[in-house]
Amino acid sequence: MATTGLSYSELSDNAKEVALNSFINFYVDQYHRGSLEILSSQVSNELMATINQILRDNAFMGHQELVNVSTRLSKPAYQKILTALTNVKFHEDGEPVVDWMKA
């Protein structure tokens, strides 16, 4: 996904929230699909385990409710993942340069 744009740490606070929300939606979707292998090769397994435990414990919830709970309980872990993904670039508004599903 390396291309022209800003890294997560370079974004404004508002743009970071946009980036974080889109990433959490993507992460929860990929968790349900069992498709987090590529991400796990790039970031701390400890961070992912923290998030995945919350997702596992609340698997009975619908997607949006699970996103909300995961955001509330795992926000720092998601932020650390986005900071670690230096090859992922964002527009100034926080939207990814390359859609998460195409990355």
Gaussian input, Z-matrix of N, CA and C with variables (Angstrom, degrees):
# hf/3-21g

backbone

0 1
 N
 C     1     B1
 C     2     B2     1     A1
 N     3     B3     2     A2     1     D1
 C     4     B4     3     A3     2     D2
 C     5     B5     4     A4     3     D3
 N     6     B6     5     A5     4     D4
 C     7     B7     6     A6     5     D5
 C     8     B8     7     A7     6     D6
 N     9     B9     8     A8     7     D7
 C    10    B10     9     A9     8     D8
 C    11    B11    10    A10     9     D9
 N    12    B12    11    A11    10    D10
 C    13    B13    12    A12    11    D11
 C    14    B14    13    A13    12    D12
 N    15    B15    14    A14    13    D13
 C    16    B16    15    A15    14    D14
 C    17    B17    16    A16    15    D15
 N    18    B18    17    A17    16    D16
 C    19    B19    18    A18    17    D17
 C    20    B20    19    A19    18    D18
 N    21    B21    20    A20    19    D19
 C    22    B22    21    A21    20    D20
 C    23    B23    22    A22    21    D21
 N    24    B24    23    A23    22    D22
 C    25    B25    24    A24    23    D23
 C    26    B26    25    A25    24    D24
 N    27    B27    26    A26    25    D25
 C    28    B28    27    A27    26    D26
 C    29    B29    28    A28    27    D27
 N    30    B30    29    A29    28    D28
 C    31    B31    30    A30    29    D29
 C    32    B32    31    A31    30    D30
 N    33    B33    32    A32    31    D31
 C    34    B34    33    A33    32    D32
 C    35    B35    34    A34    33    D33
 N    36    B36    35    A35    34    D34
 C    37    B37    36    A36    35    D35
 C    38    B38    37    A37    36    D36
 N    39    B39    38    A38    37    D37
 C    40    B40    39    A39    38    D38
 C    41    B41    40    A40    39    D39
 N    42    B42    41    A41    40    D40
 C    43    B43    42    A42    41    D41
 C    44    B44    43    A43    42    D42
 N    45    B45    44    A44    43    D43
 C    46    B46    45    A45    44    D44
 C    47    B47    46    A46    45    D45
 N    48    B48    47    A47    46    D46
 C    49    B49    48    A48    47    D47
 C    50    B50    49    A49    48    D48
 N    51    B51    50    A50    49    D49
 C    52    B52    51    A51    50    D50
 C    53    B53    52    A52    51    D51
 N    54    B54    53    A53    52    D52
 C    55    B55    54    A54    53    D53
 C    56    B56    55    A55    54    D54
 N    57    B57    56    A56    55    D55
 C    58    B58    57    A57    56    D56
 C    59    B59    58    A58    57    D57
 N    60    B60    59    A59    58    D58
 C    61    B61    60    A60    59    D59
 C    62    B62    61    A61    60    D60
 N    63    B63    62    A62    61    D61
 C    64    B64    63    A63    62    D62
 C    65    B65    64    A64    63    D63
 N    66    B66    65    A65    64    D64
 C    67    B67    66    A66    65    D65
 C    68    B68    67    A67    66    D66
 N    69    B69    68    A68    67    D67
 C    70    B70    69    A69    68    D68
 C    71    B71    70    A70    69    D69
 N    72    B72    71    A71    70    D70
 C    73    B73    72    A72    71    D71
 C    74    B74    73    A73    72    D72
 N    75    B75    74    A74    73    D73
 C    76    B76    75    A75    74    D74
 C    77    B77    76    A76    75    D75
 N    78    B78    77    A77    76    D76
 C    79    B79    78    A78    77    D77
 C    80    B80    79    A79    78    D78
 N    81    B81    80    A80    79    D79
 C    82    B82    81    A81    80    D80
 C    83    B83    82    A82    81    D81
 N    84    B84    83    A83    82    D82
 C    85    B85    84    A84    83    D83
 C    86    B86    85    A85    84    D84
 N    87    B87    86    A86    85    D85
 C    88    B88    87    A87    86    D86
 C    89    B89    88    A88    87    D87
 N    90    B90    89    A89    88    D88
 C    91    B91    90    A90    89    D89
 C    92    B92    91    A91    90    D90
 N    93    B93    92    A92    91    D91
 C    94    B94    93    A93    92    D92
 C    95    B95    94    A94    93    D93
 N    96    B96    95    A95    94    D94
 C    97    B97    96    A96    95    D95
 C    98    B98    97    A97    96    D96
 N    99    B99    98    A98    97    D97
 C   100   B100    99    A99    98    D98
 C   101   B101   100   A100    99    D99
 N   102   B102   101   A101   100   D100
 C   103   B103   102   A102   101   D101
 C   104   B104   103   A103   102   D102
 N   105   B105   104   A104   103   D103
 C   106   B106   105   A105   104   D104
 C   107   B107   106   A106   105   D105
 N   108   B108   107   A107   106   D106
 C   109   B109   108   A108   107   D107
 C   110   B110   109   A109   108   D108
 N   111   B111   110   A110   109   D109
 C   112   B112   111   A111   110   D110
 C   113   B113   112   A112   111   D111
 N   114   B114   113   A113   112   D112
 C   115   B115   114   A114   113   D113
 C   116   B116   115   A115   114   D114
 N   117   B117   116   A116   115   D115
 C   118   B118   117   A117   116   D116
 C   119   B119   118   A118   117   D117
 N   120   B120   119   A119   118   D118
 C   121   B121   120   A120   119   D119
 C   122   B122   121   A121   120   D120
 N   123   B123   122   A122   121   D121
 C   124   B124   123   A123   122   D122
 C   125   B125   124   A124   123   D123
 N   126   B126   125   A125   124   D124
 C   127   B127   126   A126   125   D125
 C   128   B128   127   A127   126   D126
 N   129   B129   128   A128   127   D127
 C   130   B130   129   A129   128   D128
 C   131   B131   130   A130   129   D129
 N   132   B132   131   A131   130   D130
 C   133   B133   132   A132   131   D131
 C   134   B134   133   A133   132   D132
 N   135   B135   134   A134   133   D133
 C   136   B136   135   A135   134   D134
 C   137   B137   136   A136   135   D135
 N   138   B138   137   A137   136   D136
 C   139   B139   138   A138   137   D137
 C   140   B140   139   A139   138   D138
 N   141   B141   140   A140   139   D139
 C   142   B142   141   A141   140   D140
 C   143   B143   142   A142   141   D141
 N   144   B144   143   A143   142   D142
 C   145   B145   144   A144   143   D143
 C   146   B146   145   A145   144   D144
 N   147   B147   146   A146   145   D145
 C   148   B148   147   A147   146   D146
 C   149   B149   148   A148   147   D147
 N   150   B150   149   A149   148   D148
 C   151   B151   150   A150   149   D149
 C   152   B152   151   A151   150   D150
 N   153   B153   152   A152   151   D151
 C   154   B154   153   A153   152   D152
 C   155   B155   154   A154   153   D153
 N   156   B156   155   A155   154   D154
 C   157   B157   156   A156   155   D155
 C   158   B158   157   A157   156   D156
 N   159   B159   158   A158   157   D157
 C   160   B160   159   A159   158   D158
 C   161   B161   160   A160   159   D159
 N   162   B162   161   A161   160   D160
 C   163   B163   162   A162   161   D161
 C   164   B164   163   A163   162   D162
 N   165   B165   164   A164   163   D163
 C   166   B166   165   A165   164   D164
 C   167   B167   166   A166   165   D165
 N   168   B168   167   A167   166   D166
 C   169   B169   168   A168   167   D167
 C   170   B170   169   A169   168   D168
 N   171   B171   170   A170   169   D169
 C   172   B172   171   A171   170   D170
 C   173   B173   172   A172   171   D171
 N   174   B174   173   A173   172   D172
 C   175   B175   174   A174   173   D173
 C   176   B176   175   A175   174   D174
 N   177   B177   176   A176   175   D175
 C   178   B178   177   A177   176   D176
 C   179   B179   178   A178   177   D177
 N   180   B180   179   A179   178   D178
 C   181   B181   180   A180   179   D179
 C   182   B182   181   A181   180   D180
 N   183   B183   182   A182   181   D181
 C   184   B184   183   A183   182   D182
 C   185   B185   184   A184   183   D183
 N   186   B186   185   A185   184   D184
 C   187   B187   186   A186   185   D185
 C   188   B188   187   A187   186   D186
 N   189   B189   188   A188   187   D187
 C   190   B190   189   A189   188   D188
 C   191   B191   190   A190   189   D189
 N   192   B192   191   A191   190   D190
 C   193   B193   192   A192   191   D191
 C   194   B194   193   A193   192   D192
 N   195   B195   194   A194   193   D193
 C   196   B196   195   A195   194   D194
 C   197   B197   196   A196   195   D195
 N   198   B198   197   A197   196   D196
 C   199   B199   198   A198   197   D197
 C   200   B200   199   A199   198   D198
 N   201   B201   200   A200   199   D199
 C   202   B202   201   A201   200   D200
 C   203   B203   202   A202   201   D201
 N   204   B204   203   A203   202   D202
 C   205   B205   204   A204   203   D203
 C   206   B206   205   A205   204   D204
 N   207   B207   206   A206   205   D205
 C   208   B208   207   A207   206   D206
 C   209   B209   208   A208   207   D207
 N   210   B210   209   A209   208   D208
 C   211   B211   210   A210   209   D209
 C   212   B212   211   A211   210   D210
 N   213   B213   212   A212   211   D211
 C   214   B214   213   A213   212   D212
 C   215   B215   214   A214   213   D213
 N   216   B216   215   A215   214   D214
 C   217   B217   216   A216   215   D215
 C   218   B218   217   A217   216   D216
 N   219   B219   218   A218   217   D217
 C   220   B220   219   A219   218   D218
 C   221   B221   220   A220   219   D219
 N   222   B222   221   A221   220   D220
 C   223   B223   222   A222   221   D221
 C   224   B224   223   A223   222   D222
 N   225   B225   224   A224   223   D223
 C   226   B226   225   A225   224   D224
 C   227   B227   226   A226   225   D225
 N   228   B228   227   A227   226   D226
 C   229   B229   228   A228   227   D227
 C   230   B230   229   A229   228   D228
 N   231   B231   230   A230   229   D229
 C   232   B232   231   A231   230   D230
 C   233   B233   232   A232   231   D231
 N   234   B234   233   A233   232   D232
 C   235   B235   234   A234   233   D233
 C   236   B236   235   A235   234   D234
 N   237   B237   236   A236   235   D235
 C   238   B238   237   A237   236   D236
 C   239   B239   238   A238   237   D237
 N   240   B240   239   A239   238   D238
 C   241   B241   240   A240   239   D239
 C   242   B242   241   A241   240   D240
 N   243   B243   242   A242   241   D241
 C   244   B244   243   A243   242   D242
 C   245   B245   244   A244   243   D243
 N   246   B246   245   A245   244   D244
 C   247   B247   246   A246   245   D245
 C   248   B248   247   A247   246   D246
 N   249   B249   248   A248   247   D247
 C   250   B250   249   A249   248   D248
 C   251   B251   250   A250   249   D249
 N   252   B252   251   A251   250   D250
 C   253   B253   252   A252   251   D251
 C   254   B254   253   A253   252   D252
 N   255   B255   254   A254   253   D253
 C   256   B256   255   A255   254   D254
 C   257   B257   256   A256   255   D255
 N   258   B258   257   A257   256   D256
 C   259   B259   258   A258   257   D257
 C   260   B260   259   A259   258   D258
 N   261   B261   260   A260   259   D259
 C   262   B262   261   A261   260   D260
 C   263   B263   262   A262   261   D261
 N   264   B264   263   A263   262   D262
 C   265   B265   264   A264   263   D263
 C   266   B266   265   A265   264   D264
 N   267   B267   266   A266   265   D265
 C   268   B268   267   A267   266   D266
 C   269   B269   268   A268   267   D267
 N   270   B270   269   A269   268   D268
 C   271   B271   270   A270   269   D269
 C   272   B272   271   A271   270   D270
 N   273   B273   272   A272   271   D271
 C   274   B274   273   A273   272   D272
 C   275   B275   274   A274   273   D273
 N   276   B276   275   A275   274   D274
 C   277   B277   276   A276   275   D275
 C   278   B278   277   A277   276   D276
 N   279   B279   278   A278   277   D277
 C   280   B280   279   A279   278   D278
 C   281   B281   280   A280   279   D279
 N   282   B282   281   A281   280   D280
 C   283   B283   282   A282   281   D281
 C   284   B284   283   A283   282   D282
 N   285   B285   284   A284   283   D283
 C   286   B286   285   A285   284   D284
 C   287   B287   286   A286   285   D285
 N   288   B288   287   A287   286   D286
 C   289   B289   288   A288   287   D287
 C   290   B290   289   A289   288   D288
 N   291   B291   290   A290   289   D289
 C   292   B292   291   A291   290   D290
 C   293   B293   292   A292   291   D291
 N   294   B294   293   A293   292   D292
 C   295   B295   294   A294   293   D293
 C   296   B296   295   A295   294   D294
 N   297   B297   296   A296   295   D295
 C   298   B298   297   A297   296   D296
 C   299   B299   298   A298   297   D297
 N   300   B300   299   A299   298   D298
 C   301   B301   300   A300   299   D299
 C   302   B302   301   A301   300   D300
 N   303   B303   302   A302   301   D301
 C   304   B304   303   A303   302   D302
 C   305   B305   304   A304   303   D303
 N   306   B306   305   A305   304   D304
 C   307   B307   306   A306   305   D305
 C   308   B308   307   A307   306   D306

   B1=1.4418
   B2=1.5285
   B3=1.3114
   B4=1.4614
   B5=1.5237
   B6=1.2940
   B7=1.4533
   B8=1.5192
   B9=1.3110
   B10=1.4573
   B11=1.5219
   B12=1.3062
   B13=1.4571
   B14=1.5096
   B15=1.3056
   B16=1.4570
   B17=1.5193
   B18=1.3190
   B19=1.4587
   B20=1.5305
   B21=1.3137
   B22=1.4659
   B23=1.5228
   B24=1.3245
   B25=1.4670
   B26=1.5294
   B27=1.3223
   B28=1.4694
   B29=1.5318
   B30=1.3133
   B31=1.4642
   B32=1.5268
   B33=1.3255
   B34=1.4705
   B35=1.5253
   B36=1.3202
   B37=1.4624
   B38=1.5284
   B39=1.3317
   B40=1.4697
   B41=1.5213
   B42=1.3179
   B43=1.4655
   B44=1.5258
   B45=1.3292
   B46=1.4705
   B47=1.5238
   B48=1.3299
   B49=1.4674
   B50=1.5273
   B51=1.3306
   B52=1.4673
   B53=1.5275
   B54=1.3328
   B55=1.4679
   B56=1.5235
   B57=1.3140
   B58=1.4610
   B59=1.5225
   B60=1.3271
   B61=1.4678
   B62=1.5233
   B63=1.3236
   B64=1.4677
   B65=1.5249
   B66=1.3378
   B67=1.4600
   B68=1.5270
   B69=1.3224
   B70=1.4672
   B71=1.5254
   B72=1.3301
   B73=1.4677
   B74=1.5229
   B75=1.3254
   B76=1.4616
   B77=1.5294
   B78=1.3192
   B79=1.4620
   B80=1.5329
   B81=1.3270
   B82=1.4708
   B83=1.5259
   B84=1.3192
   B85=1.4628
   B86=1.5316
   B87=1.3196
   B88=1.4664
   B89=1.5247
   B90=1.3141
   B91=1.4670
   B92=1.5310
   B93=1.3131
   B94=1.4697
   B95=1.5243
   B96=1.3058
   B97=1.4674
   B98=1.5270
   B99=1.3420
   B100=1.4616
   B101=1.5151
   B102=1.3185
   B103=1.4575
   B104=1.5325
   B105=1.3272
   B106=1.4643
   B107=1.5268
   B108=1.3405
   B109=1.4662
   B110=1.5239
   B111=1.3152
   B112=1.4689
   B113=1.5235
   B114=1.3065
   B115=1.4565
   B116=1.5258
   B117=1.3287
   B118=1.4676
   B119=1.5199
   B120=1.3209
   B121=1.4622
   B122=1.5290
   B123=1.3301
   B124=1.4624
   B125=1.5236
   B126=1.3173
   B127=1.4707
   B128=1.5227
   B129=1.3119
   B130=1.4582
   B131=1.5302
   B132=1.3242
   B133=1.4637
   B134=1.5231
   B135=1.3294
   B136=1.4623
   B137=1.5300
   B138=1.3207
   B139=1.4680
   B140=1.5218
   B141=1.3120
   B142=1.4657
   B143=1.5234
   B144=1.3222
   B145=1.4678
   B146=1.5258
   B147=1.3233
   B148=1.4664
   B149=1.5242
   B150=1.3108
   B151=1.4687
   B152=1.5255
   B153=1.3235
   B154=1.4645
   B155=1.5226
   B156=1.3223
   B157=1.4673
   B158=1.5263
   B159=1.3152
   B160=1.4724
   B161=1.5282
   B162=1.3258
   B163=1.4663
   B164=1.5273
   B165=1.3254
   B166=1.4687
   B167=1.5247
   B168=1.3298
   B169=1.4676
   B170=1.5262
   B171=1.3135
   B172=1.4656
   B173=1.5254
   B174=1.3160
   B175=1.4647
   B176=1.5323
   B177=1.3134
   B178=1.4637
   B179=1.5321
   B180=1.3162
   B181=1.4669
   B182=1.5234
   B183=1.3226
   B184=1.4577
   B185=1.5175
   B186=1.3274
   B187=1.4644
   B188=1.5285
   B189=1.3276
   B190=1.4710
   B191=1.5204
   B192=1.3202
   B193=1.4657
   B194=1.5285
   B195=1.3216
   B196=1.4629
   B197=1.5282
   B198=1.3148
   B199=1.4692
   B200=1.5296
   B201=1.3230
   B202=1.4664
   B203=1.5248
   B204=1.3264
   B205=1.4660
   B206=1.5217
   B207=1.3061
   B208=1.4576
   B209=1.5276
   B210=1.3167
   B211=1.4651
   B212=1.5257
   B213=1.3053
   B214=1.4653
   B215=1.5252
   B216=1.3309
   B217=1.4643
   B218=1.5269
   B219=1.3238
   B220=1.4745
   B221=1.5261
   B222=1.3116
   B223=1.4667
   B224=1.5320
   B225=1.3452
   B226=1.4727
   B227=1.5337
   B228=1.3185
   B229=1.4737
   B230=1.5264
   B231=1.3263
   B232=1.4684
   B233=1.5304
   B234=1.3276
   B235=1.4666
   B236=1.5270
   B237=1.3261
   B238=1.4692
   B239=1.5226
   B240=1.3292
   B241=1.4649
   B242=1.5259
   B243=1.3264
   B244=1.4646
   B245=1.5256
   B246=1.3092
   B247=1.4632
   B248=1.5238
   B249=1.3331
   B250=1.4694
   B251=1.5266
   B252=1.3157
   B253=1.4664
   B254=1.5277
   B255=1.3183
   B256=1.4654
   B257=1.5257
   B258=1.3318
   B259=1.4659
   B260=1.5293
   B261=1.3299
   B262=1.4616
   B263=1.5259
   B264=1.3230
   B265=1.4654
   B266=1.5239
   B267=1.3255
   B268=1.4584
   B269=1.5224
   B270=1.3372
   B271=1.4572
   B272=1.5302
   B273=1.3134
   B274=1.4664
   B275=1.5212
   B276=1.3384
   B277=1.4662
   B278=1.5304
   B279=1.3403
   B280=1.4572
   B281=1.5150
   B282=1.3213
   B283=1.4655
   B284=1.5276
   B285=1.3322
   B286=1.4696
   B287=1.5287
   B288=1.3200
   B289=1.4656
   B290=1.5246
   B291=1.3231
   B292=1.4637
   B293=1.5235
   B294=1.3234
   B295=1.4598
   B296=1.5215
   B297=1.3400
   B298=1.4698
   B299=1.5259
   B300=1.3219
   B301=1.4659
   B302=1.5246
   B303=1.3273
   B304=1.4605
   B305=1.5203
   B306=1.3108
   B307=1.4754
   B308=1.5112
   A1=110.54
   A2=118.27
   A3=121.03
   A4=109.83
   A5=115.96
   A6=122.84
   A7=107.82
   A8=118.32
   A9=121.41
   A10=110.25
   A11=115.57
   A12=121.57
   A13=109.50
   A14=115.92
   A15=122.49
   A16=110.67
   A17=116.50
   A18=119.61
   A19=107.88
   A20=116.84
   A21=121.50
   A22=111.08
   A23=117.17
   A24=120.62
   A25=112.96
   A26=117.84
   A27=121.79
   A28=113.20
   A29=117.36
   A30=121.26
   A31=111.93
   A32=116.14
   A33=121.27
   A34=108.18
   A35=116.95
   A36=120.48
   A37=111.86
   A38=117.25
   A39=120.49
   A40=111.18
   A41=116.65
   A42=120.92
   A43=110.70
   A44=117.34
   A45=120.44
   A46=110.73
   A47=117.29
   A48=120.79
   A49=111.00
   A50=116.60
   A51=121.22
   A52=109.41
   A53=116.33
   A54=121.17
   A55=110.71
   A56=116.28
   A57=121.34
   A58=111.15
   A59=116.85
   A60=120.21
   A61=111.95
   A62=117.25
   A63=118.67
   A64=110.49
   A65=117.17
   A66=120.02
   A67=111.53
   A68=117.50
   A69=120.24
   A70=110.24
   A71=117.89
   A72=120.61
   A73=110.79
   A74=116.25
   A75=121.62
   A76=110.64
   A77=117.76
   A78=122.26
   A79=110.78
   A80=116.94
   A81=120.68
   A82=109.98
   A83=117.14
   A84=121.02
   A85=110.88
   A86=116.81
   A87=120.68
   A88=111.59
   A89=117.53
   A90=121.31
   A91=109.50
   A92=116.94
   A93=120.95
   A94=111.84
   A95=117.15
   A96=121.55
   A97=112.28
   A98=116.89
   A99=120.60
   A100=111.39
   A101=116.05
   A102=120.82
   A103=112.30
   A104=116.51
   A105=120.55
   A106=112.78
   A107=117.81
   A108=121.01
   A109=112.80
   A110=117.32
   A111=120.36
   A112=109.99
   A113=116.82
   A114=120.69
   A115=110.94
   A116=116.81
   A117=119.89
   A118=112.39
   A119=117.75
   A120=120.06
   A121=111.65
   A122=117.19
   A123=121.38
   A124=114.61
   A125=117.70
   A126=120.12
   A127=110.84
   A128=115.54
   A129=123.25
   A130=112.13
   A131=115.16
   A132=119.72
   A133=110.70
   A134=116.95
   A135=120.92
   A136=110.98
   A137=116.50
   A138=120.30
   A139=110.71
   A140=115.87
   A141=119.80
   A142=111.07
   A143=117.68
   A144=120.94
   A145=110.55
   A146=116.51
   A147=121.06
   A148=110.52
   A149=115.97
   A150=121.00
   A151=110.69
   A152=116.34
   A153=120.64
   A154=112.28
   A155=117.97
   A156=120.62
   A157=110.28
   A158=116.91
   A159=121.24
   A160=109.89
   A161=116.59
   A162=120.55
   A163=111.05
   A164=116.78
   A165=121.18
   A166=111.22
   A167=116.08
   A168=120.80
   A169=112.55
   A170=117.01
   A171=121.55
   A172=112.35
   A173=116.42
   A174=122.31
   A175=113.09
   A176=117.42
   A177=121.36
   A178=112.29
   A179=117.50
   A180=121.72
   A181=111.32
   A182=115.54
   A183=121.26
   A184=109.99
   A185=116.25
   A186=121.15
   A187=112.72
   A188=118.15
   A189=120.03
   A190=111.86
   A191=116.97
   A192=120.17
   A193=110.12
   A194=116.23
   A195=120.93
   A196=110.96
   A197=116.97
   A198=121.01
   A199=109.62
   A200=117.10
   A201=121.02
   A202=111.95
   A203=117.16
   A204=121.23
   A205=110.30
   A206=116.32
   A207=120.64
   A208=110.99
   A209=116.87
   A210=120.52
   A211=109.93
   A212=116.02
   A213=120.55
   A214=111.86
   A215=117.28
   A216=121.11
   A217=114.48
   A218=117.81
   A219=120.47
   A220=114.07
   A221=118.24
   A222=120.98
   A223=113.05
   A224=119.82
   A225=119.04
   A226=113.04
   A227=117.24
   A228=120.34
   A229=110.23
   A230=117.10
   A231=120.30
   A232=110.75
   A233=116.84
   A234=120.57
   A235=110.90
   A236=116.96
   A237=120.44
   A238=110.97
   A239=116.94
   A240=120.15
   A241=109.76
   A242=117.11
   A243=119.96
   A244=111.56
   A245=117.59
   A246=121.18
   A247=110.46
   A248=116.74
   A249=121.48
   A250=112.59
   A251=117.87
   A252=122.02
   A253=109.95
   A254=116.16
   A255=121.04
   A256=113.00
   A257=117.48
   A258=120.27
   A259=112.40
   A260=117.62
   A261=121.74
   A262=107.87
   A263=115.87
   A264=120.87
   A265=110.94
   A266=114.38
   A267=122.16
   A268=110.46
   A269=114.87
   A270=120.83
   A271=107.17
   A272=116.98
   A273=120.97
   A274=113.10
   A275=117.41
   A276=120.79
   A277=113.06
   A278=117.46
   A279=121.24
   A280=114.66
   A281=117.03
   A282=119.49
   A283=108.79
   A284=117.48
   A285=118.99
   A286=111.18
   A287=116.33
   A288=121.39
   A289=109.14
   A290=116.37
   A291=122.70
   A292=106.96
   A293=116.84
   A294=121.67
   A295=110.56
   A296=116.59
   A297=120.93
   A298=112.19
   A299=117.19
   A300=120.52
   A301=112.30
   A302=117.69
   A303=121.18
   A304=112.06
   A305=115.87
   A306=120.38
   A307=111.95
   D1=6.87
   D2=-178.85
   D3=-67.24
   D4=122.05
   D5=179.49
   D6=-161.61
   D7=-175.87
   D8=-178.57
   D9=-73.34
   D10=137.51
   D11=179.31
   D12=155.28
   D13=-168.62
   D14=-178.81
   D15=-103.43
   D16=146.30
   D17=172.57
   D18=-78.02
   D19=164.81
   D20=-179.25
   D21=-55.23
   D22=-43.76
   D23=-176.97
   D24=-67.06
   D25=-18.18
   D26=179.71
   D27=-88.30
   D28=-8.44
   D29=-176.38
   D30=-76.54
   D31=155.41
   D32=171.81
   D33=-68.10
   D34=165.90
   D35=-179.94
   D36=-59.55
   D37=-42.34
   D38=178.83
   D39=-64.32
   D40=-42.68
   D41=179.58
   D42=-66.65
   D43=-34.80
   D44=176.91
   D45=-61.99
   D46=-38.40
   D47=178.07
   D48=-64.52
   D49=-41.30
   D50=177.68
   D51=-62.23
   D52=-47.71
   D53=-179.79
   D54=-61.86
   D55=-43.87
   D56=-179.12
   D57=-62.31
   D58=-46.46
   D59=-179.50
   D60=-62.64
   D61=-42.40
   D62=179.93
   D63=-68.22
   D64=-36.79
   D65=179.29
   D66=-67.66
   D67=-41.92
   D68=-179.93
   D69=-63.18
   D70=-42.51
   D71=176.05
   D72=-58.74
   D73=-44.73
   D74=177.97
   D75=-62.65
   D76=-46.55
   D77=-177.01
   D78=-60.93
   D79=-47.57
   D80=-179.69
   D81=-61.23
   D82=-41.97
   D83=177.36
   D84=-60.86
   D85=-46.68
   D86=-179.44
   D87=-67.84
   D88=-33.32
   D89=175.79
   D90=-60.81
   D91=-46.46
   D92=179.17
   D93=-63.26
   D94=-31.99
   D95=179.29
   D96=-82.51
   D97=-8.71
   D98=-176.01
   D99=67.14
   D100=37.61
   D101=-170.77
   D102=-125.65
   D103=51.49
   D104=-178.91
   D105=-107.67
   D106=12.27
   D107=-174.69
   D108=-59.80
   D109=-46.31
   D110=-177.39
   D111=-63.16
   D112=-43.54
   D113=179.06
   D114=-63.61
   D115=-40.99
   D116=-177.85
   D117=-65.99
   D118=-20.60
   D119=177.62
   D120=-80.89
   D121=-9.41
   D122=-175.78
   D123=-112.23
   D124=-16.16
   D125=-175.85
   D126=-133.85
   D127=170.28
   D128=-177.64
   D129=-60.40
   D130=127.70
   D131=175.76
   D132=-64.06
   D133=-29.48
   D134=178.58
   D135=-63.76
   D136=-43.24
   D137=177.83
   D138=-62.55
   D139=-45.98
   D140=-179.32
   D141=-65.82
   D142=-37.47
   D143=179.08
   D144=-63.51
   D145=-38.71
   D146=177.65
   D147=-60.69
   D148=-48.48
   D149=179.54
   D150=-65.50
   D151=-46.80
   D152=-176.10
   D153=-62.99
   D154=-32.36
   D155=177.61
   D156=-64.02
   D157=-42.73
   D158=176.95
   D159=-62.14
   D160=-43.80
   D161=179.82
   D162=-64.64
   D163=-41.21
   D164=178.26
   D165=-63.67
   D166=-46.46
   D167=-177.55
   D168=-63.86
   D169=-23.14
   D170=-175.91
   D171=-119.46
   D172=26.15
   D173=-175.10
   D174=-61.15
   D175=-18.73
   D176=-179.99
   D177=-73.30
   D178=-12.77
   D179=-177.10
   D180=-80.69
   D181=157.28
   D182=172.41
   D183=-72.39
   D184=169.57
   D185=-174.69
   D186=-55.57
   D187=-54.85
   D188=-174.66
   D189=-65.49
   D190=-39.29
   D191=177.96
   D192=-64.07
   D193=-40.23
   D194=178.05
   D195=-65.94
   D196=-39.92
   D197=175.60
   D198=-59.72
   D199=-45.46
   D200=-178.80
   D201=-62.76
   D202=-45.75
   D203=179.79
   D204=-66.27
   D205=-43.74
   D206=-179.89
   D207=-63.35
   D208=-39.87
   D209=177.28
   D210=-61.68
   D211=-46.74
   D212=-177.81
   D213=-63.31
   D214=-41.24
   D215=-173.56
   D216=-93.59
   D217=-20.39
   D218=-173.49
   D219=-126.07
   D220=12.54
   D221=-175.24
   D222=-51.42
   D223=-46.48
   D224=179.93
   D225=-60.58
   D226=-35.21
   D227=179.01
   D228=-67.15
   D229=-43.64
   D230=177.13
   D231=-61.73
   D232=-41.34
   D233=179.49
   D234=-62.35
   D235=-40.78
   D236=178.74
   D237=-65.70
   D238=-38.08
   D239=177.76
   D240=-63.14
   D241=-48.07
   D242=-179.49
   D243=-62.47
   D244=-36.58
   D245=177.30
   D246=-65.92
   D247=-37.11
   D248=-179.20
   D249=-73.21
   D250=-25.22
   D251=-178.41
   D252=-83.85
   D253=69.29
   D254=-175.30
   D255=-67.70
   D256=-18.62
   D257=178.40
   D258=-82.18
   D259=-10.65
   D260=177.60
   D261=-86.41
   D262=126.44
   D263=-177.05
   D264=-115.22
   D265=150.55
   D266=-176.26
   D267=-127.54
   D268=153.99
   D269=169.02
   D270=-74.65
   D271=167.72
   D272=-179.19
   D273=-59.27
   D274=-25.48
   D275=-179.66
   D276=-84.29
   D277=-3.27
   D278=177.91
   D279=98.53
   D280=-7.88
   D281=176.93
   D282=-74.88
   D283=140.38
   D284=179.56
   D285=-65.37
   D286=143.87
   D287=177.52
   D288=-62.88
   D289=-43.07
   D290=175.85
   D291=-111.68
   D292=126.60
   D293=-179.60
   D294=-50.52
   D295=139.80
   D296=-178.69
   D297=-52.40
   D298=-39.59
   D299=-176.33
   D300=-70.72
   D301=-19.27
   D302=-179.69
   D303=-98.88
   D304=-10.80
   D305=-175.58
   D306=-69.43

